[in-house]
Amino acid sequence: MPGLSDRKIEIVRHLVESAPDKIVGGLQNALAAASGDSVLAGVRRLVESEVADRRLRNAVLSPIAPLCVAGAVEQGHISFPPRVMALIWRGLKDSCPTEVLKAERTLADYRADETSTEPFDLLVTAAADGLREREQRDFAAAADLADASREGGAELLLSCLALSPIIRDAILRLPDWISRTTEERAAAARLAYKDAVAISDDAGPRFFEMLAAQLAEPWTILRIVSAVMDHPTEQYLAASEFSVFAEQLMDEIDKNLTKVAQLDLSGGPEAGRGAGAVVELITLQIAEIENSIQLGKEGGWGGRVQKQKKALAAVVEGRLRESDKVIGLALPSHKVRVARVMKSLPRLTGAPDEKAVTRATTLLTFIEAVRSSANYGGFASTRAKVVETVGETIDDYVEEALSLLRDGEVPDLEEARVFLGVAADFSTLLRDPRTGDVIRRRATAALAVAKPAAA
């Protein structure tokens, strides 16, 4: 099969160069089996070349790489359009080909904390010079694009590049600084911070924000802020230029509380697990603030955090208390008089209401998902009571349904089978798979000998 023409290769090259890293990586995996002189083999080689180039680019520009990703342009945060980094890299390859080759050789044998990153830092300095001078077309385009994205964008980008050698070294320490703060690690963080403000008096917040962008959970930067400031009081931190990191985290907690309150029970298990994950995230974020800052007991940040803890417990408990009604709609019953006493028996006629079953499944998934965060979240007691009550409701429903089967009072055995299957699924979600299996085995045994009720 003939290969692609030069024109088509150029079109493919342009498309690949314009694609995000994730897409290019996916293409590389998809084309891994292509070989020989086929069309796909040519595309594979092009993609592999692009992957290698991006690996080098991301290594050289690693301090600013997380600031130049799609969706990162947010008000109040340091961010630049993704194309800015691509333009800077093109400018470096055009104006500093020898230095780029040295950086490529360095990356080939790179060992963290052993290999000198000087070739990378020299390229960053060259990039800053090119952006400042705006003579080379790609650097000029990058500077113009940064300015277009925000006021003073090019100057902000230059200030980030100035901090890059310090940030590059700090990135290697981040896992230690985040995992457990010792005096030695705190001292290292303070030293890196001092190096940053030695470059510019206003570099402190920029230093922390660039580090935050490197973290899987950017809000955990508060640990490093706390280490540098020696576990500050809320009054001291609130009066400093770093107060924004605590305030942003508290604002994020408020947004997450809204997400939990807006849980749509028609969303199914995925929605339940998602809301449960947000509840756990909120407990971690609140713990982060409480561990990083000496909060006051009343008013100020301390008062706000206490209100957030109470709001979390209230919104989760509100959801938990919906369980009786939601389960009752999915496993319907009706009242009958038995020996002068009104008794609730399963209504095993018709098909289960799919919407009601989905809502119940979502809520039960949520109840399970918040188990690990219940103690710290302040709703462990309510959750335990709900689990017990709902478990008893399901058990009673199953016992009564099996009794109706044994007594031949069920008109449609297949419909009974479906309802008992729903009850088994609910028990599995609420407790464990074993309880659901027990219900299914008992239902199978009862249905095997049951006869439908006479018409």
CORZIGI-V645974 format. One record per residue. N is the residue number from 1. RES is the residue in one letter. NEAR is the number of other C-alpha atoms within 8 Angstrom. Layout:
N|RES|NEAR ; N|RES|NEAR
This chain:
1|M|5 ; 2|P|6 ; 3|G|8 ; 4|L|9 ; 5|S|6 ; 6|D|6 ; 7|R|7 ; 8|K|8 ; 9|I|10 ; 10|E|8 ; 11|I|8 ; 12|V|9 ; 13|R|9 ; 14|H|8 ; 15|L|8 ; 16|V|10 ; 17|E|7 ; 18|S|6 ; 19|A|8 ; 20|P|6 ; 21|D|7 ; 22|K|6 ; 23|I|8 ; 24|V|13 ; 25|G|9 ; 26|G|8 ; 27|L|9 ; 28|Q|12 ; 29|N|7 ; 30|A|7 ; 31|L|11 ; 32|A|7 ; 33|A|5 ; 34|A|9 ; 35|S|7 ; 36|G|5 ; 37|D|9 ; 38|S|11 ; 39|V|10 ; 40|L|9 ; 41|A|12 ; 42|G|11 ; 43|V|11 ; 44|R|12 ; 45|R|8 ; 46|L|9 ; 47|V|12 ; 48|E|9 ; 49|S|8 ; 50|E|11 ; 51|V|11 ; 52|A|8 ; 53|D|8 ; 54|R|9 ; 55|R|8 ; 56|L|11 ; 57|R|10 ; 58|N|9 ; 59|A|9 ; 60|V|11 ; 61|L|11 ; 62|S|10 ; 63|P|11 ; 64|I|11 ; 65|A|10 ; 66|P|9 ; 67|L|11 ; 68|C|14 ; 69|V|10 ; 70|A|7 ; 71|G|5 ; 72|A|10 ; 73|V|10 ; 74|E|8 ; 75|Q|4 ; 76|G|4 ; 77|H|7 ; 78|I|10 ; 79|S|9 ; 80|F|13 ; 81|P|13 ; 82|P|9 ; 83|R|8 ; 84|V|13 ; 85|M|11 ; 86|A|8 ; 87|L|12 ; 88|I|12 ; 89|W|9 ; 90|R|9 ; 91|G|14 ; 92|L|13 ; 93|K|9 ; 94|D|7 ; 95|S|7 ; 96|C|10 ; 97|P|9 ; 98|T|6 ; 99|E|10 ; 100|V|11 ; 101|L|8 ; 102|K|9 ; 103|A|12 ; 104|E|9 ; 105|R|8 ; 106|T|11 ; 107|L|9 ; 108|A|6 ; 109|D|7 ; 110|Y|8 ; 111|R|6 ; 112|A|6 ; 113|D|6 ; 114|E|6 ; 115|T|9 ; 116|S|6 ; 117|T|7 ; 118|E|6 ; 119|P|11 ; 120|F|11 ; 121|D|11 ; 122|L|9 ; 123|L|13 ; 124|V|12 ; 125|T|10 ; 126|A|10 ; 127|A|12 ; 128|A|11 ; 129|D|8 ; 130|G|13 ; 131|L|13 ; 132|R|8 ; 133|E|7 ; 134|R|10 ; 135|E|7 ; 136|Q|9 ; 137|R|8 ; 138|D|10 ; 139|F|15 ; 140|A|13 ; 141|A|9 ; 142|A|14 ; 143|A|14 ; 144|D|9 ; 145|L|10 ; 146|A|15 ; 147|D|11 ; 148|A|8 ; 149|S|9 ; 150|R|7 ; 151|E|6 ; 152|G|8 ; 153|G|13 ; 154|A|11 ; 155|E|7 ; 156|L|8 ; 157|L|9 ; 158|L|11 ; 159|S|8 ; 160|C|11 ; 161|L|12 ; 162|A|10 ; 163|L|11 ; 164|S|12 ; 165|P|9 ; 166|I|10 ; 167|I|12 ; 168|R|10 ; 169|D|8 ; 170|A|11 ; 171|I|9 ; 172|L|9 ; 173|R|8 ; 174|L|8 ; 175|P|7 ; 176|D|9 ; 177|W|13 ; 178|I|11 ; 179|S|6 ; 180|R|6 ; 181|T|11 ; 182|T|6 ; 183|E|6 ; 184|E|6 ; 185|R|10 ; 186|A|13 ; 187|A|9 ; 188|A|8 ; 189|A|13 ; 190|R|10 ; 191|L|8 ; 192|A|10 ; 193|Y|11 ; 194|K|8 ; 195|D|9 ; 196|A|13 ; 197|V|11 ; 198|A|7 ; 199|I|9 ; 200|S|7 ; 201|D|7 ; 202|D|7 ; 203|A|10 ; 204|G|10 ; 205|P|9 ; 206|R|10 ; 207|F|12 ; 208|F|10 ; 209|E|11 ; 210|M|14 ; 211|L|12 ; 212|A|12 ; 213|A|10 ; 214|Q|9 ; 215|L|9 ; 216|A|5 ; 217|E|6 ; 218|P|9 ; 219|W|9 ; 220|T|11 ; 221|I|14 ; 222|L|12 ; 223|R|12 ; 224|I|12 ; 225|V|10 ; 226|S|12 ; 227|A|12 ; 228|V|12 ; 229|M|7 ; 230|D|6 ; 231|H|10 ; 232|P|11 ; 233|T|10 ; 234|E|12 ; 235|Q|6 ; 236|Y|8 ; 237|L|11 ; 238|A|9 ; 239|A|7 ; 240|S|7 ; 241|E|8 ; 242|F|10 ; 243|S|10 ; 244|V|7 ; 245|F|10 ; 246|A|10 ; 247|E|8 ; 248|Q|8 ; 249|L|10 ; 250|M|9 ; 251|D|8 ; 252|E|8 ; 253|I|12 ; 254|D|9 ; 255|K|8 ; 256|N|11 ; 257|L|13 ; 258|T|8 ; 259|K|10 ; 260|V|13 ; 261|A|8 ; 262|Q|6 ; 263|L|9 ; 264|D|6 ; 265|L|12 ; 266|S|8 ; 267|G|11 ; 268|G|11 ; 269|P|10 ; 270|E|8 ; 271|A|12 ; 272|G|17 ; 273|R|11 ; 274|G|8 ; 275|A|12 ; 276|G|13 ; 277|A|10 ; 278|V|11 ; 279|V|14 ; 280|E|11 ; 281|L|8 ; 282|I|11 ; 283|T|11 ; 284|L|8 ; 285|Q|11 ; 286|I|11 ; 287|A|8 ; 288|E|11 ; 289|I|10 ; 290|E|9 ; 291|N|7 ; 292|S|11 ; 293|I|11 ; 294|Q|10 ; 295|L|9 ; 296|G|11 ; 297|K|6 ; 298|E|6 ; 299|G|8 ; 300|G|7 ; 301|W|9 ; 302|G|12 ; 303|G|11 ; 304|R|9 ; 305|V|10 ; 306|Q|8 ; 307|K|8 ; 308|Q|10 ; 309|K|11 ; 310|K|9 ; 311|A|9 ; 312|L|11 ; 313|A|11 ; 314|A|8 ; 315|V|11 ; 316|V|11 ; 317|E|11 ; 318|G|8 ; 319|R|9 ; 320|L|12 ; 321|R|8 ; 322|E|8 ; 323|S|13 ; 324|D|8 ; 325|K|7 ; 326|V|11 ; 327|I|12 ; 328|G|9 ; 329|L|10 ; 330|A|12 ; 331|L|13 ; 332|P|9 ; 333|S|9 ; 334|H|8 ; 335|K|8 ; 336|V|8 ; 337|R|8 ; 338|V|7 ; 339|A|4 ; 340|R|5 ; 341|V|6 ; 342|M|8 ; 343|K|8 ; 344|S|8 ; 345|L|11 ; 346|P|11 ; 347|R|8 ; 348|L|11 ; 349|T|8 ; 350|G|5 ; 351|A|7 ; 352|P|10 ; 353|D|8 ; 354|E|7 ; 355|K|7 ; 356|A|12 ; 357|V|13 ; 358|T|12 ; 359|R|13 ; 360|A|14 ; 361|T|12 ; 362|T|16 ; 363|L|13 ; 364|L|13 ; 365|T|13 ; 366|F|13 ; 367|I|12 ; 368|E|9 ; 369|A|11 ; 370|V|12 ; 371|R|9 ; 372|S|7 ; 373|S|10 ; 374|A|11 ; 375|N|8 ; 376|Y|7 ; 377|G|11 ; 378|G|10 ; 379|F|12 ; 380|A|10 ; 381|S|7 ; 382|T|9 ; 383|R|13 ; 384|A|8 ; 385|K|8 ; 386|V|11 ; 387|V|9 ; 388|E|8 ; 389|T|8 ; 390|V|11 ; 391|G|11 ; 392|E|8 ; 393|T|8 ; 394|I|11 ; 395|D|8 ; 396|D|8 ; 397|Y|12 ; 398|V|11 ; 399|E|8 ; 400|E|10 ; 401|A|13 ; 402|L|10 ; 403|S|8 ; 404|L|10 ; 405|L|15 ; 406|R|10 ; 407|D|6 ; 408|G|10 ; 409|E|9 ; 410|V|12 ; 411|P|9 ; 412|D|10 ; 413|L|12 ; 414|E|6 ; 415|E|11 ; 416|A|12 ; 417|R|11 ; 418|V|10 ; 419|F|12 ; 420|L|13 ; 421|G|10 ; 422|V|10 ; 423|A|14 ; 424|A|13 ; 425|D|9 ; 426|F|13 ; 427|S|14 ; 428|T|12 ; 429|L|12 ; 430|L|12 ; 431|R|8 ; 432|D|9 ; 433|P|9 ; 434|R|7 ; 435|T|11 ; 436|G|14 ; 437|D|9 ; 438|V|8 ; 439|I|13 ; 440|R|11 ; 441|R|8 ; 442|R|8 ; 443|A|11 ; 444|T|9 ; 445|A|8 ; 446|A|11 ; 447|L|11 ; 448|A|6 ; 449|V|7 ; 450|A|10 ; 451|K|9 ; 452|P|11 ; 453|A|9 ; 454|A|4 ; 455|A|3
